Amino acid sequence: MLDGIRVIEMATYIAAPGAGGIMADWGADVVKVEPLYGCPMRQFLSNIGSEGLQGNPVFTIDNRGKKGVALDTSKPEGVAALKKLVADADVFLTNVRPGGLERSGLDYESLKAINPKLIYASVTGYGLTGPDRDKPGFDVAAFYARSGIGRMATPKGQEPAPLRMANGDHTTAMATVAGILAAIIERGKTGKGKLVESSLLRTGIYAGGSDMSIQLMFGKLASSKTRHEALSPTSNFFLTKDDYWIALVPRQGQKDWAGVCRAIGHPDLIDDERFANPKERRKHAAALVDIMDATFREHDLEYWRERLDAEDQIWSPMQHPRDVVEDEQAHAAGAFVDIAGPDGKPAFKSPAGPIRFSDVEDGMKAPAPGLGEHTEEVLKAAGVSEEEWAALKSTGTVA
């Protein structure tokens, strides 16, 4: 769908490469420009002390199908080579901090002068303006902690739980792709490029926006509660006999109350004065949770699947990732794609992108490029001569 769109990605880690990865999945020609030592995510498994594992699934998901260029942009020759790539590109995608880009002459105004049609997409921790514009920011810090999400997710008085890897990064990647495509649509009308700015902080505030809107309007927000203190005790987590947690999410008000009672085999609770309406259920939350805990513990997941579905309840088992990869519905929804091995045949599976299109098959994806795998090919296609290529090699600017 993005065939003919050329993206020059000068980015490391996950949020910005994730945006480039989605666009590569959709057919864009994405050139990944890395420093000579490579993106740190290439070393992910060794960094966490995992030995004996072959392949790098964490790097693959965000970089499959790209072309790899290794370039030292700390040298003037490297900057000049990068500018050759940008001259006829549609999109420049980066997560380098603003100050560093300005010092290198790779900021928006500098590249706009070379290519007025360029969509310049900046992904940062905290945005391009303000006192923290040049602070480094990973998603646990900028997206989860600084945005308020982590505090909102932590019940009062309890220790915070960490955000699992790249949740905020991939949310920001999706937002960045949306911004890039909106700018491309506008460029089709005006012929002009645009600076597209995303940040982990702003994306995190929007991701937690329903709660944040309450804070903004009323100046206060209820804290998260423990299971026995829940504002809506039936909207909760319950443990089955075979040790699966079930997330039960009844609709607000009275709509699902009777159905929940029938599903758990307690129709007697429907007219119980303690639980007659949401206000009373909240008042007697601990007692109701105790009753439901004891009931759910009597039967296994499959029993509750049948009972809850029969009452059209909104619920799901809290699956372990090993369950997810075997989930029939996840496969039916196209949630996984094959990655090609050296022989061109499927080597392993990887999570698919977030969107499915009606007339496009995801198909097998090319693997992530090796460090500098396409440097010579890409630079020469951009107009670098044999003499210039030799000079770049002699100065140690390329790999």
N, C-alpha and C positions, 0 to 999 in steps of 0.2 A: 504493500500500500504506500510505502514511502520510497519506492523506487525512484531514483533520480535526485534524492535529497542527500547532500554530502555533509557529514558532521566531522569536524576536527575536535577531538576530545583530549584536552590536556588536564587530566584529573587522576587522582589516586583514591584509594580506599573504596567507598561504596556508594554514597548518595549520588554524586554526579555520574560515575561510571554506570550506576543502575539506570539512570535516564538514558545514557547512550546505549545501554544494553536493550532496553525496550524498543528504542528506535531501530536498532540493528535487527531485532526480531521481526519488525514490521517492514524490513526491506531497505532501510537507509544504508548508505555506504559510510560506515563509521571508522575513522582512523584514530586509533588510540596512541597518543604521544606520551611516552613515559620517560623519566630520567634514565640515565645509563644503568643505574642500579635497579631499576624496575619499580613497579608499584609495590608497596609493602605487603599488599594482600597476596602477592605471589608466594610469600613466605609464611602464609597463615598457619599451616599445619606444623611447620617446624617451630614457629613462634610459641605455640601452645604446648609444645613438647610431645606431639603425637608422632611416634616413630613406626615405621613399617607400613604406612598407608600410602598407596599410590594415587596420584591425581590430586586435584585441588578443586573440589566442588564449590567452595565459597568464591574463588576467583572466577570460576566458569560461569556461574549464573549471571554475573554482571558484565561479562566480557566476551561471551560467545559470539562468533560471527563477525568480530571486528578485525581490522588490519592493524598490525603492531609496528610502531615506529619508536626507536630509542634515540633520544636527542638531548644533548646538553644545552638547555636554554639559559644557563648561566654565562655562556659565551656569546659574543655578538654574532658569530657564525651560526650558532644554533637558533638564535632569535630570527635571523634573516631567513633561515631555512623554513622555520615555522610560518613566517609571514608569507612565504611562497605557497604554502598549503592553504592558508586562510584566504588568499587572494580570490579564489573562485569557489570557496565553500559557501554553503547555505547557513551553517550553524557552527559557532565556536562555543564549546562547552567546557567549563573549567571550575575547579574548586580551589584553585590557588588563592591565597589571601590577597586582598586588594592592594596592599602596599607593595607586595612583591611583584605583582603584575604591572603596577605603575612604574616601578624602578626598571623593569625590563622592557618597557615600551609595548606591553601586551594588554594594556587596559582597553576598555571599550572605545574611547575616543581615538586611540592610536590605530586600532584595527578597523574602526569605522572609516577612517581616512583612506585605508587601502581598499576596502570593500563596503561601499555604502549600503549594500543589500544584506549585509551580514546580520543574522540573528545571534546576538552575543548572550549566552546563558551563563549566569554566575550562580554557583551554589556555595553558600558559606554557612558557618555556624550561626552568625548573628546579624547578617545583613551587611550592606555596603556603606552604611552611614552610622554615625553614633560612636560613642567611646569604645565600644567593644568590637568594632568592625574588623580588626586584625587579630582578634583572639582565636586560637585554634578551638574547634568545637566538634566533638564526637556526639553521636545521637543520645547517649545516656546523659551527657551533660546538658547539651543545648536543647534537644527535642524533649527529653523526658523530665529532667530535673528543673531546668530553668523555666520551662513553659508552664509548670504547675501540674502536669499530668501525673508525675510520680507521687506528688503529695496527695492529689485527689484519689489516687488508687490505693493509698496506704491507710488502713483503718487507724483511727485515732489511738495513739499510745503504742502502736506497733512499729517494728523496724521496717524500713522500706525494702521491697523486693527488687532485684535488678531487672532492667529491661533486657529481654533476650536479644541476641546479636542482630543488629541492622534493622530492627522494626521501624525506628524513626528514619533511618537512611532510605529504606525502600518506600516509605510513605512520601518522603521528600522527593525521591526520584520520580514517582508518579505525578506529583504536583508539578515538577519541573518539565516533564514531557508535555503536560497540558498547556503550560505557559509557552513553550516553544511552538507548539502547533497553532496556538492562537495567534502568535506573532507571524507565523508563516501565512496564515489566512489573511491577516491584515496586509502583509507585504504584497500579496497577490492583488490587492486593491490600490495600494499606494506606491509600490515599487521600492519602498524604503525598509531598511532593517530596524532593529529595536534592541535595546538592552532588556533582557528578561532576568529578573532577580528572584531567587528563592533562597530560603534559609531554613535551617533546622528549627530555629526558635519560632519563626512565624508559622511554619507548618505545624509545629507542635501545638501552638496556641489555637490554631484552627481545628486540629484533630480533637482537641479537648473543648471545642467551641460551645457545645451545648451547656456544659457546666460554666464555662467562662462567661457566657452571655448572662447567666444568672448573677454571677459576681459583678459584672459590669452594671446591670440594671438595678440590683437591689443592694449592692455593697456587702454581701455576705453569701456564704455557701455552706451547706451542710457537709460535714466530713463523711468519709466512707465509714461504714459500720461493720462490726463483726457479724457473723451469721446470725447470732441470737439477738442482735440489736437492729436488724435490717428494717428500714422504713416500710418495705413491703416484704414481709417474711416469706411469702410463697415464691417470690422472685429471688432465688437462692441456689445454693449448691447442696446436693444431697448424695450420700455415699451408699452404693448398692452392696448387696451381699458379696458380690465378686469383686469388690473394691474398685469400682468405677465411680467417679464423681459425675453426677448429672447436673447440668445447668438448666434450671427450669425458669422460664421467663413469661409468666402469665401477663396478659394485657392489663392495662390499668383499669381501675374501677372494679365492677362486679362481673364483668363479662365472662371471665374464666373461673371464678371462684367455685361454682358448683361442679364444673368439669374437673377441676383439680381434686375436689373431695371425692368424686366418683372414681377417678383414676386411681387414687391411693386406697380405695376401699373403705372410705370413711364418709358415707353420705350423711351420717349423723352430725357431722361438723357444719353442714350447710346452714342450718338454722341455730347453731350454737351462739348464744348471746355474746360470748367472748370474741367471736370472729364474724359478727354479722355484717360488718362493713370495713372498708380500708382503715378507718380511724381506730376501730376496736381491734382489728388484727395487729395494727402497729402497737397499740397499748399492751397487747398480750403476745407480743412477738416471740418471746422466749418459750412460752408454753406451746405455741403452735409449731415452732421449729423442733422442739423436743418430740412432739407427736409425729411429725413428718420424718424426722431422723429415724426413729424407731421403726416406722413403717417401711421406709425405703430399704433399710438394712435387712428386711425379711426376704427379699427376692433379688435375683440377679438382673443384669442389664437387659437381657432379652425379654424378660417378663415385663419390665417397665417400658421398654420400647413399644410393645403391643398395647399396653394399657394407656400410655400417654398419647400415642397416635390415634387410638380409638376415640379419644376425647378432643382431638385436634389441638393439642397443646403445643406451645412453642417451647422446644427443649432440644438439647443435644448432649451426647456424652462428651466429657472432656477427654479427648483422645490424645494418646501419646503419639509422637511423630511416626513410630513404627506401625501404629494403627492407621494413620492418615495415608501412608504410602500403599496400603492395601484397601483403602476405602473405595468401594465400587462407584459411589457418587462422585468422588474427587476425580477419578479417571473419566467418568462420563462427562464431567464438566470441562475436560481438557486441561486439568491442572498440572500435567507433567509432559515434558517433551524429551525426545531422544537426542543425545549428543553423539555426533559422529566420531569414530575412532580413526586411527591412521589408515585403516583399510576401507574407509568410507561406510562401514556398517555401524549400526548403533552400538555404542560402547557402554553407556550408562544413561540414566535419566536425570533430569534437572527440573526444578519448578518452572512452569510456564509463566509467561507474562500475565498481567491481570485481566486482559481483554481478549475476547473471542469475536471474530468477525464471521458473518454468516456464510460468505462464499470463499473463505480463505482457510486452507488447511495449515496448521502450524508446521507439520512436517519435521524432519530431522534438522537439527541446528549444527552449524560448523562449530568446532571447538574454539576456545579462547586462543589467541595468537601467542606464539612464543615471544620472548622479549626481543624486540627488534627484528622480528621475522620478516617484515615487509618494508623495512626502512629504505633500502635501495630502490625497490620497485615503486614505492609511493613518491619518494622525492624526485626520481627521474621523470615520473609521469607529471609532476608539477613543474618541470622545466629545469631541474638541476642538471647541468652538463656533466660529462665525464670528468672534466678538469675540476669542476666545483665539487663533485663527489669525492674525487681523490684528495682534495684539500680538506674536506670535512673529515675524512678518515685520518689524514695525517695529523690533524690537530686534536684528535680524540673527541670530536663533537658528536659522532654517530656510533651506533653499535648495531 
